[in-house]
Amino acid sequence: MCATRDEGAAPVRRFGKLITLRPEHREEYLRLHAEVWPEVLAMITACHLRNYSIFLEGDVLFSYAEYVGEDYAADMARMAADPVTRRWWQLTDPCQEQTAGAVPGEWWTPMREVFHHD
């Protein structure tokens, strides 16, 4: 995670995270993400995440998101408490497996940003 600030704007925090895609669930995961529920997308936006992407290479998923809110922990708690998001995660979580570098309390493994250029 890294933060930058435009004059007069809240800081932008960038997050890169990893998780492994279970090969036997590849098609299901890709199908789900081809048609993400509108309520899930609305919650992502409401929790101040922007420019959110998930990339796939082999069996590794890489997510990138920018956080533009004031209280990341509170926004992530709000997302985790949302009933529709919880149902979504019940479908997507079995498709994933934590990496060896997983951090307690985090499903996706956080990555350290080593370079950024706007």
Sequence and secondary structure as in RCSB ss.txt:
>XXXX:A:sequence
MCATRDEGAAPVRRFGKLITLRPEHREEYLRLHAEVWPEVLAMITACHLRNYSIFLEGDVLFSYAEYVGEDYAAD
MARMAADPVTRRWWQLTDPCQEQTAGAVPGEWWTPMREVFHHD
>XXXX:A:secstr
 EEE  TTS  EEEEEEEEEE GGGHHHHHHHHHT  HHHHHHHHHTTEEEEEEEEETTEEEEEEEE SS HHHH
HHHHHH HHHHHHHHHHGGGEE  TT  TT SSEE        
